[in-house]
Every structure is written in structure tokens, then in C-alpha cells.
Amino acid sequence: GINFFTPNEFSQQLAYMNHPSSYEIQPHMHNAVQREVQFTKEVLFIKSGKVRVDFYDDEKKYIESRVLVSGDVILLAFGGHGFEMLEDSEIIEVKQGPYVGEKDKTRFDPVSKDQIKIKE
């Protein structure tokens, strides 16, 4: 079946599908539906490598870090985030568009290395 990790109101949806061999999904198209997107949500797929993700709240305060490895997927929905490549890494990113350049994000100073808390 299909299991959505996100609530219906999220502007970016993330689900896990697990179907047996020969299962078919009926051909379909997605209808034009007016939607309003105020905040960019992004999905990252770690194709290869090892990446540390640092999470921040909406006030740019550091929360915690996680380490992602090859095959991991993450949805970044709210707050801030930063990354450090712990190994050579390939990442596939999916997010809403259109991209509006520097107006699309606010950059800020990262947490100091001695403050990093990696959550397992």
C-alpha cells in the first residue's frame, strides 16, 4: 500500500509505497488545482555519501543534527537547516518552484562545531 508521512495540508507530500509484483497503478493525470505556496519545502535523497544535517527553529536557534547516508530521504518542512558533507556525496533535491534566487532564503551563521549534538 501507500503510507503518507505528511499531513494533507503540506504543500509538499512524501509517501512510502510498497506493492507486490504485478500490482498496477491505474494511469492518471493530476488536475490543475489552484494552490498557494508560502514556504519552500524540500525533499533530499542521499544517492551516495554521508551528510550531516543541522536543524534550526524558526528563530535560527540550533536544535540538533542527524547523519544521513546513502539511500536516506528527508523532507525539510519548517525551520532552518545546514549541511556538512562528511564524505563525497551525491544528493537529489526536489522542491517547489519557481526559484526566486536569493529572495527565496535567509542565510545565517551556522552552529559552532563544539555545539553540535548528533541525534541517533
Secondary structure, 3 states (H helix, E strand, C coil): CEEECCCCCCCCCCEEECCCCCCCCCCCCCCCCCCCCCCCCEEEEEEECEEEEEEECCCCCEEEEEEEECCCEEEECCCEEEEEECCCCEEEEEECCCCCHHHHCCCCCCCCHHHCCECC
